[in-house]
């Protein structure tokens, strides 16, 4: 490899890193997203908007949570849902974070969490197996309300 090509590749890699960092810092909501850890503690009662894209469930929901469990879920868009109660198909933020923890324990291909400017979980991306094309899950959380 020539020295010039190595420098160009290094510059491209640095530019890609800066672009990715800029994209993460340009998050929506009440501040920028970041991927660092957090000591987020879920309130006893809260509600939030969940946008989910998985093999089983895709859509936007308003979710009410009490003591870590979903007590009410309402479909916000015109998505079609499989049979069953919505409360059994969507998850509390605590349950989603537990999925990330479990995925990391088994060395999943991807198990990422991004937090908003208020240190609340804002995005979760899961992909257990790099080779599989039907196992990814994407969650976006916003519009948190306590109480």
Legacy VTK file of the C-alpha trace (Angstrom):
# vtk DataFile Version 3.0
C-alpha trace
ASCII
DATASET POLYDATA
POINTS 147 float
0.000 0.000 0.000
1.409 3.406 -0.913
1.849 6.060 1.720
-0.508 8.461 -0.102
-3.299 5.854 -0.234
-2.887 5.136 3.481
-3.204 8.857 4.287
-6.310 9.171 2.093
-7.884 6.172 3.788
-7.094 7.609 7.216
-8.620 10.953 6.213
-11.763 9.247 4.899
-12.081 7.253 8.118
-11.700 10.394 10.220
-14.270 12.232 8.091
-16.718 9.336 8.456
-16.215 9.394 12.227
-16.858 13.132 12.371
-19.967 12.699 10.197
-21.295 9.915 12.437
-20.598 11.942 15.574
-22.392 14.909 14.035
-25.384 12.752 13.167
-25.606 11.416 16.725
-25.303 14.894 18.189
-28.000 16.203 15.879
-30.749 14.139 17.553
-34.345 15.229 17.893
-36.242 15.987 21.061
-35.109 17.794 24.165
-31.423 17.732 23.380
-28.848 15.756 21.487
-28.525 12.000 21.593
-25.416 10.390 22.980
-24.390 6.783 23.369
-22.699 6.995 26.754
-23.946 5.133 29.779
-26.561 6.503 32.100
-27.964 5.857 35.518
-31.500 6.423 34.233
-34.023 5.319 36.814
-37.528 4.773 35.560
-40.211 6.578 37.510
-42.870 4.405 39.121
-45.450 5.717 36.628
-44.725 7.217 33.238
-45.881 7.269 29.659
-43.946 7.643 26.442
-44.235 7.367 22.676
-42.668 4.232 21.230
-41.864 3.788 17.565
-40.956 0.187 16.922
-39.818 -1.814 13.943
-39.418 -5.541 14.542
-40.497 -8.737 12.805
-43.493 -8.992 15.151
-44.553 -5.364 15.695
-44.153 -2.222 13.608
-45.827 1.062 14.433
-46.101 4.044 16.753
-47.681 3.676 20.178
-48.465 5.737 23.234
-47.474 3.523 26.147
-48.417 3.909 29.820
-46.223 2.100 32.353
-46.709 1.390 36.049
-44.073 -0.355 38.171
-42.132 -1.419 35.080
-45.093 -3.039 33.308
-47.167 -1.778 30.406
-50.703 -1.104 31.638
-52.024 0.605 28.518
-50.921 0.948 24.914
-52.622 2.813 22.105
-51.762 2.609 18.409
-50.985 6.097 17.081
-50.805 5.460 13.362
-52.661 3.323 10.860
-50.390 0.299 11.261
-51.943 -3.133 11.302
-51.267 -5.228 14.354
-51.352 -8.983 14.812
-54.122 -10.345 17.018
-53.743 -9.846 20.742
-53.729 -7.037 23.261
-51.323 -4.195 22.524
-50.144 -4.273 26.136
-48.716 -7.729 25.394
-46.977 -6.572 22.193
-45.164 -3.412 23.332
-42.678 -2.973 26.152
-41.756 -0.659 28.969
-38.424 1.123 28.676
-37.120 -1.079 31.493
-38.008 -4.199 29.490
-36.299 -2.797 26.390
-33.139 -1.983 28.362
-33.188 -5.520 29.780
-33.254 -6.842 26.200
-30.130 -4.803 25.458
-28.429 -6.136 28.590
-29.344 -9.724 27.653
-28.107 -9.219 24.075
-24.780 -7.877 25.307
-24.342 -10.858 27.637
-24.493 -13.236 24.654
-22.278 -11.040 22.437
-24.993 -9.979 20.027
-23.812 -8.400 16.787
-25.434 -5.119 17.830
-27.006 -3.930 21.090
-26.910 -0.135 21.147
-28.651 2.455 23.308
-28.626 6.218 22.733
-29.889 8.682 25.332
-31.471 12.102 24.910
-30.160 15.310 26.442
-32.112 14.553 29.627
-30.357 11.161 29.906
-33.475 9.172 29.055
-33.255 6.251 26.628
-34.098 7.607 23.164
-33.073 4.849 20.747
-32.326 1.136 20.925
-30.960 -0.977 18.076
-30.715 -4.757 18.424
-29.275 -7.253 15.940
-28.433 -10.590 17.543
-26.784 -12.224 14.504
-24.876 -10.409 11.776
-25.683 -13.120 9.201
-29.445 -13.180 9.819
-31.624 -10.681 7.993
-34.836 -11.051 9.995
-33.763 -10.575 13.596
-33.183 -6.823 13.854
-35.238 -4.624 16.158
-35.323 -0.853 16.270
-37.011 1.227 18.975
-37.355 4.997 19.312
-38.614 6.476 22.582
-39.746 10.089 23.040
-42.334 12.357 24.662
-41.794 11.021 28.165
-44.362 12.113 30.774
-44.036 11.296 34.467
-47.112 10.380 36.469
LINES 1 148
147 0 1 2 3 4 5 6 7 8 9 10 11 12 13 14 15 16 17 18 19 20 21 22 23 24 25 26 27 28 29 30 31 32 33 34 35 36 37 38 39 40 41 42 43 44 45 46 47 48 49 50 51 52 53 54 55 56 57 58 59 60 61 62 63 64 65 66 67 68 69 70 71 72 73 74 75 76 77 78 79 80 81 82 83 84 85 86 87 88 89 90 91 92 93 94 95 96 97 98 99 100 101 102 103 104 105 106 107 108 109 110 111 112 113 114 115 116 117 118 119 120 121 122 123 124 125 126 127 128 129 130 131 132 133 134 135 136 137 138 139 140 141 142 143 144 145 146
